[in-house]
Amino acid sequence: MSIRKKLIMSNIAMIVIPVILFVVAVLLIISLIFGGFTEFWGNGNSSGSDAVEQEFTELKKIASMSPHQLGGGTYLNESAHELENAETSLIVRKAGEIIYQSKNSDKISSNDLPAYGNDRFQRPVQWIDGRPILLRSYDFYFDDGAEGTVFLLQNADSMNHFGLFPILFGILLLILIGTNILLSYLMSRTILNPVNELTQASKRISEGDLNFEIKTKKKDELGELSLTFDQMRRKLKESINLQLQYEENRKELVANISHDLKTPITSIKGYVEGIQEGVANTPEKMDRYLNTIFTKAVDMDHLIDELSLYSKLDLNRLPYDFQDVDFRSFMEDLIEEVEFDLVQSGVGLAIEVDDTGSYHVLADSEKVKRVVMNILNNSLKYLDKEDKTIKIRLENTKEEVIVQIHDNGSGIPESALPFIFDRFYRSEPSRNTGTGGSGLGLAIAKRIIEDHGGEIWAESKSGKGTSIYFMIKKIQR
């Protein structure tokens, strides 16, 4: 439940709960003190109330049938005496003047009583002589035609109704205060506990501690905030780990570049010194020294080009020109372009094509050409059989074009296979550029294929050859 809904429910509960508790408290008090509602509204003494009602009924009968008996005398004295037990006074008024009243009502005047004819409209409880009085009245005519009214006045204080108001008010006040404290405590726990957890988590992050987890089962805004905060913590941790990895990679890159550049430079320096010191004292030695220097310089230039290309790919600064390419025609043209040089080197090249379906892909043909050439150059370095062959197979699936480039070279050890697409990785510990190359060719190929949304992988068996596969998604028409 959201915090907004909780606040709404809390406000509703702040009203409903006190009302319910107050009603329960009132019912309980009435039950304990008066024994029930009938006794409560009947002065807490059902027999007394019944007696007053019976006497009032009898008085009305006398007023209707024998009004002369209400003019004074024994009957009124007997009735007044009966009513005294119920703390009720009897007053008889004739022609606006009181002609009889009980001893305990002698302070009440005719003006304090309702006028003739108001018996049906008067309120049951009235304020008379500074006291709440439960008033019963009945209008009639005396035998001589004078207007008469009989009154029964019962002290409302005796009913203890008004005495209950301070008690009930105090109970209501306590219920309101208790409900407010309880709901405030529950709401504060709902809100402050997650906030305190986030505060502690923030302190730990500020101290550099990211090895913890914020767990929450709440489904409200604070629960969502906690989950978002924990996602931020995880991403921050991943970012720091990635930064550390980048730093390690940078150190490794600098070390690899230093090694791969220092080796040919050392050779060049050695041959130059040999020339300067006159070691190359014959034309044949001079040519050999100069050719070696040129070859090493070409290797360095190639390495620098590879480094530049990989750096642009790694920083996403190399632009791609994606176009609709018929990959079958593209590969056939590429094979025709390199076939002559391969044949001159004694390498047989064959291509096998699955004739079903379309080979149209969205690709940068120059970059994909670089991928194929890097794979071919890598294969050429490890061809150790007398009958050297490279086979290319194109396979067409519903959504992809898969290219397999297989050679029958020395193969790659199983332990080295997972790392051949890492930059500067060579299976020979010597890092000999004469056979191993720059160590960037397959890394560049992998990055280009991944930028095309494809995949690249390898399968190999030592002594039997290697197959490099890459996949590019087709254009869905």
Secondary structure, 3 states (H helix, E strand, C coil): CCHHHHHHHHHHHHHHHHHHHHHHHHHHHHHHHCCCHHHHHCCCCHHHHHHHHHHHHHHHHHHHHCHHHHHCCHHHHHHHHHHHCCCEEEEEEECCEEEEECHHHCCCCHHHCCCCCCCCCCCCEEEECCEEEEEEEEEEECCCCCEEEEEEEEEHHHHCCCCHHHHHHHHHHHHHHHHHHHHHHHHHHHHHHHHHHHHHHHHHHHCCCCCCCCCCCCCCHHHHHHHHHHHHHHHHHHHHHHHHHHHHHHHHHHHHHHHHHHHHHHHHHHHHHHHHCCCCCCHHHHHHHHHHHHHHHHHHHHHHHHHHHHHHHHCCCCCCCCEEEEHHHHHHHHHHHHHHHHHHCCEEEEEEECCCCCCEEEECHHHHHHHHHHHHHHHHHCCCCCCEEEEEEEEECCCEEEEEEEECCCCCCCCCHHHCCCCCCCCCCCCCHHHHCCCCHHHHHHHHHHHCCCEEEEEEECCCEEEEEEEEEECCC
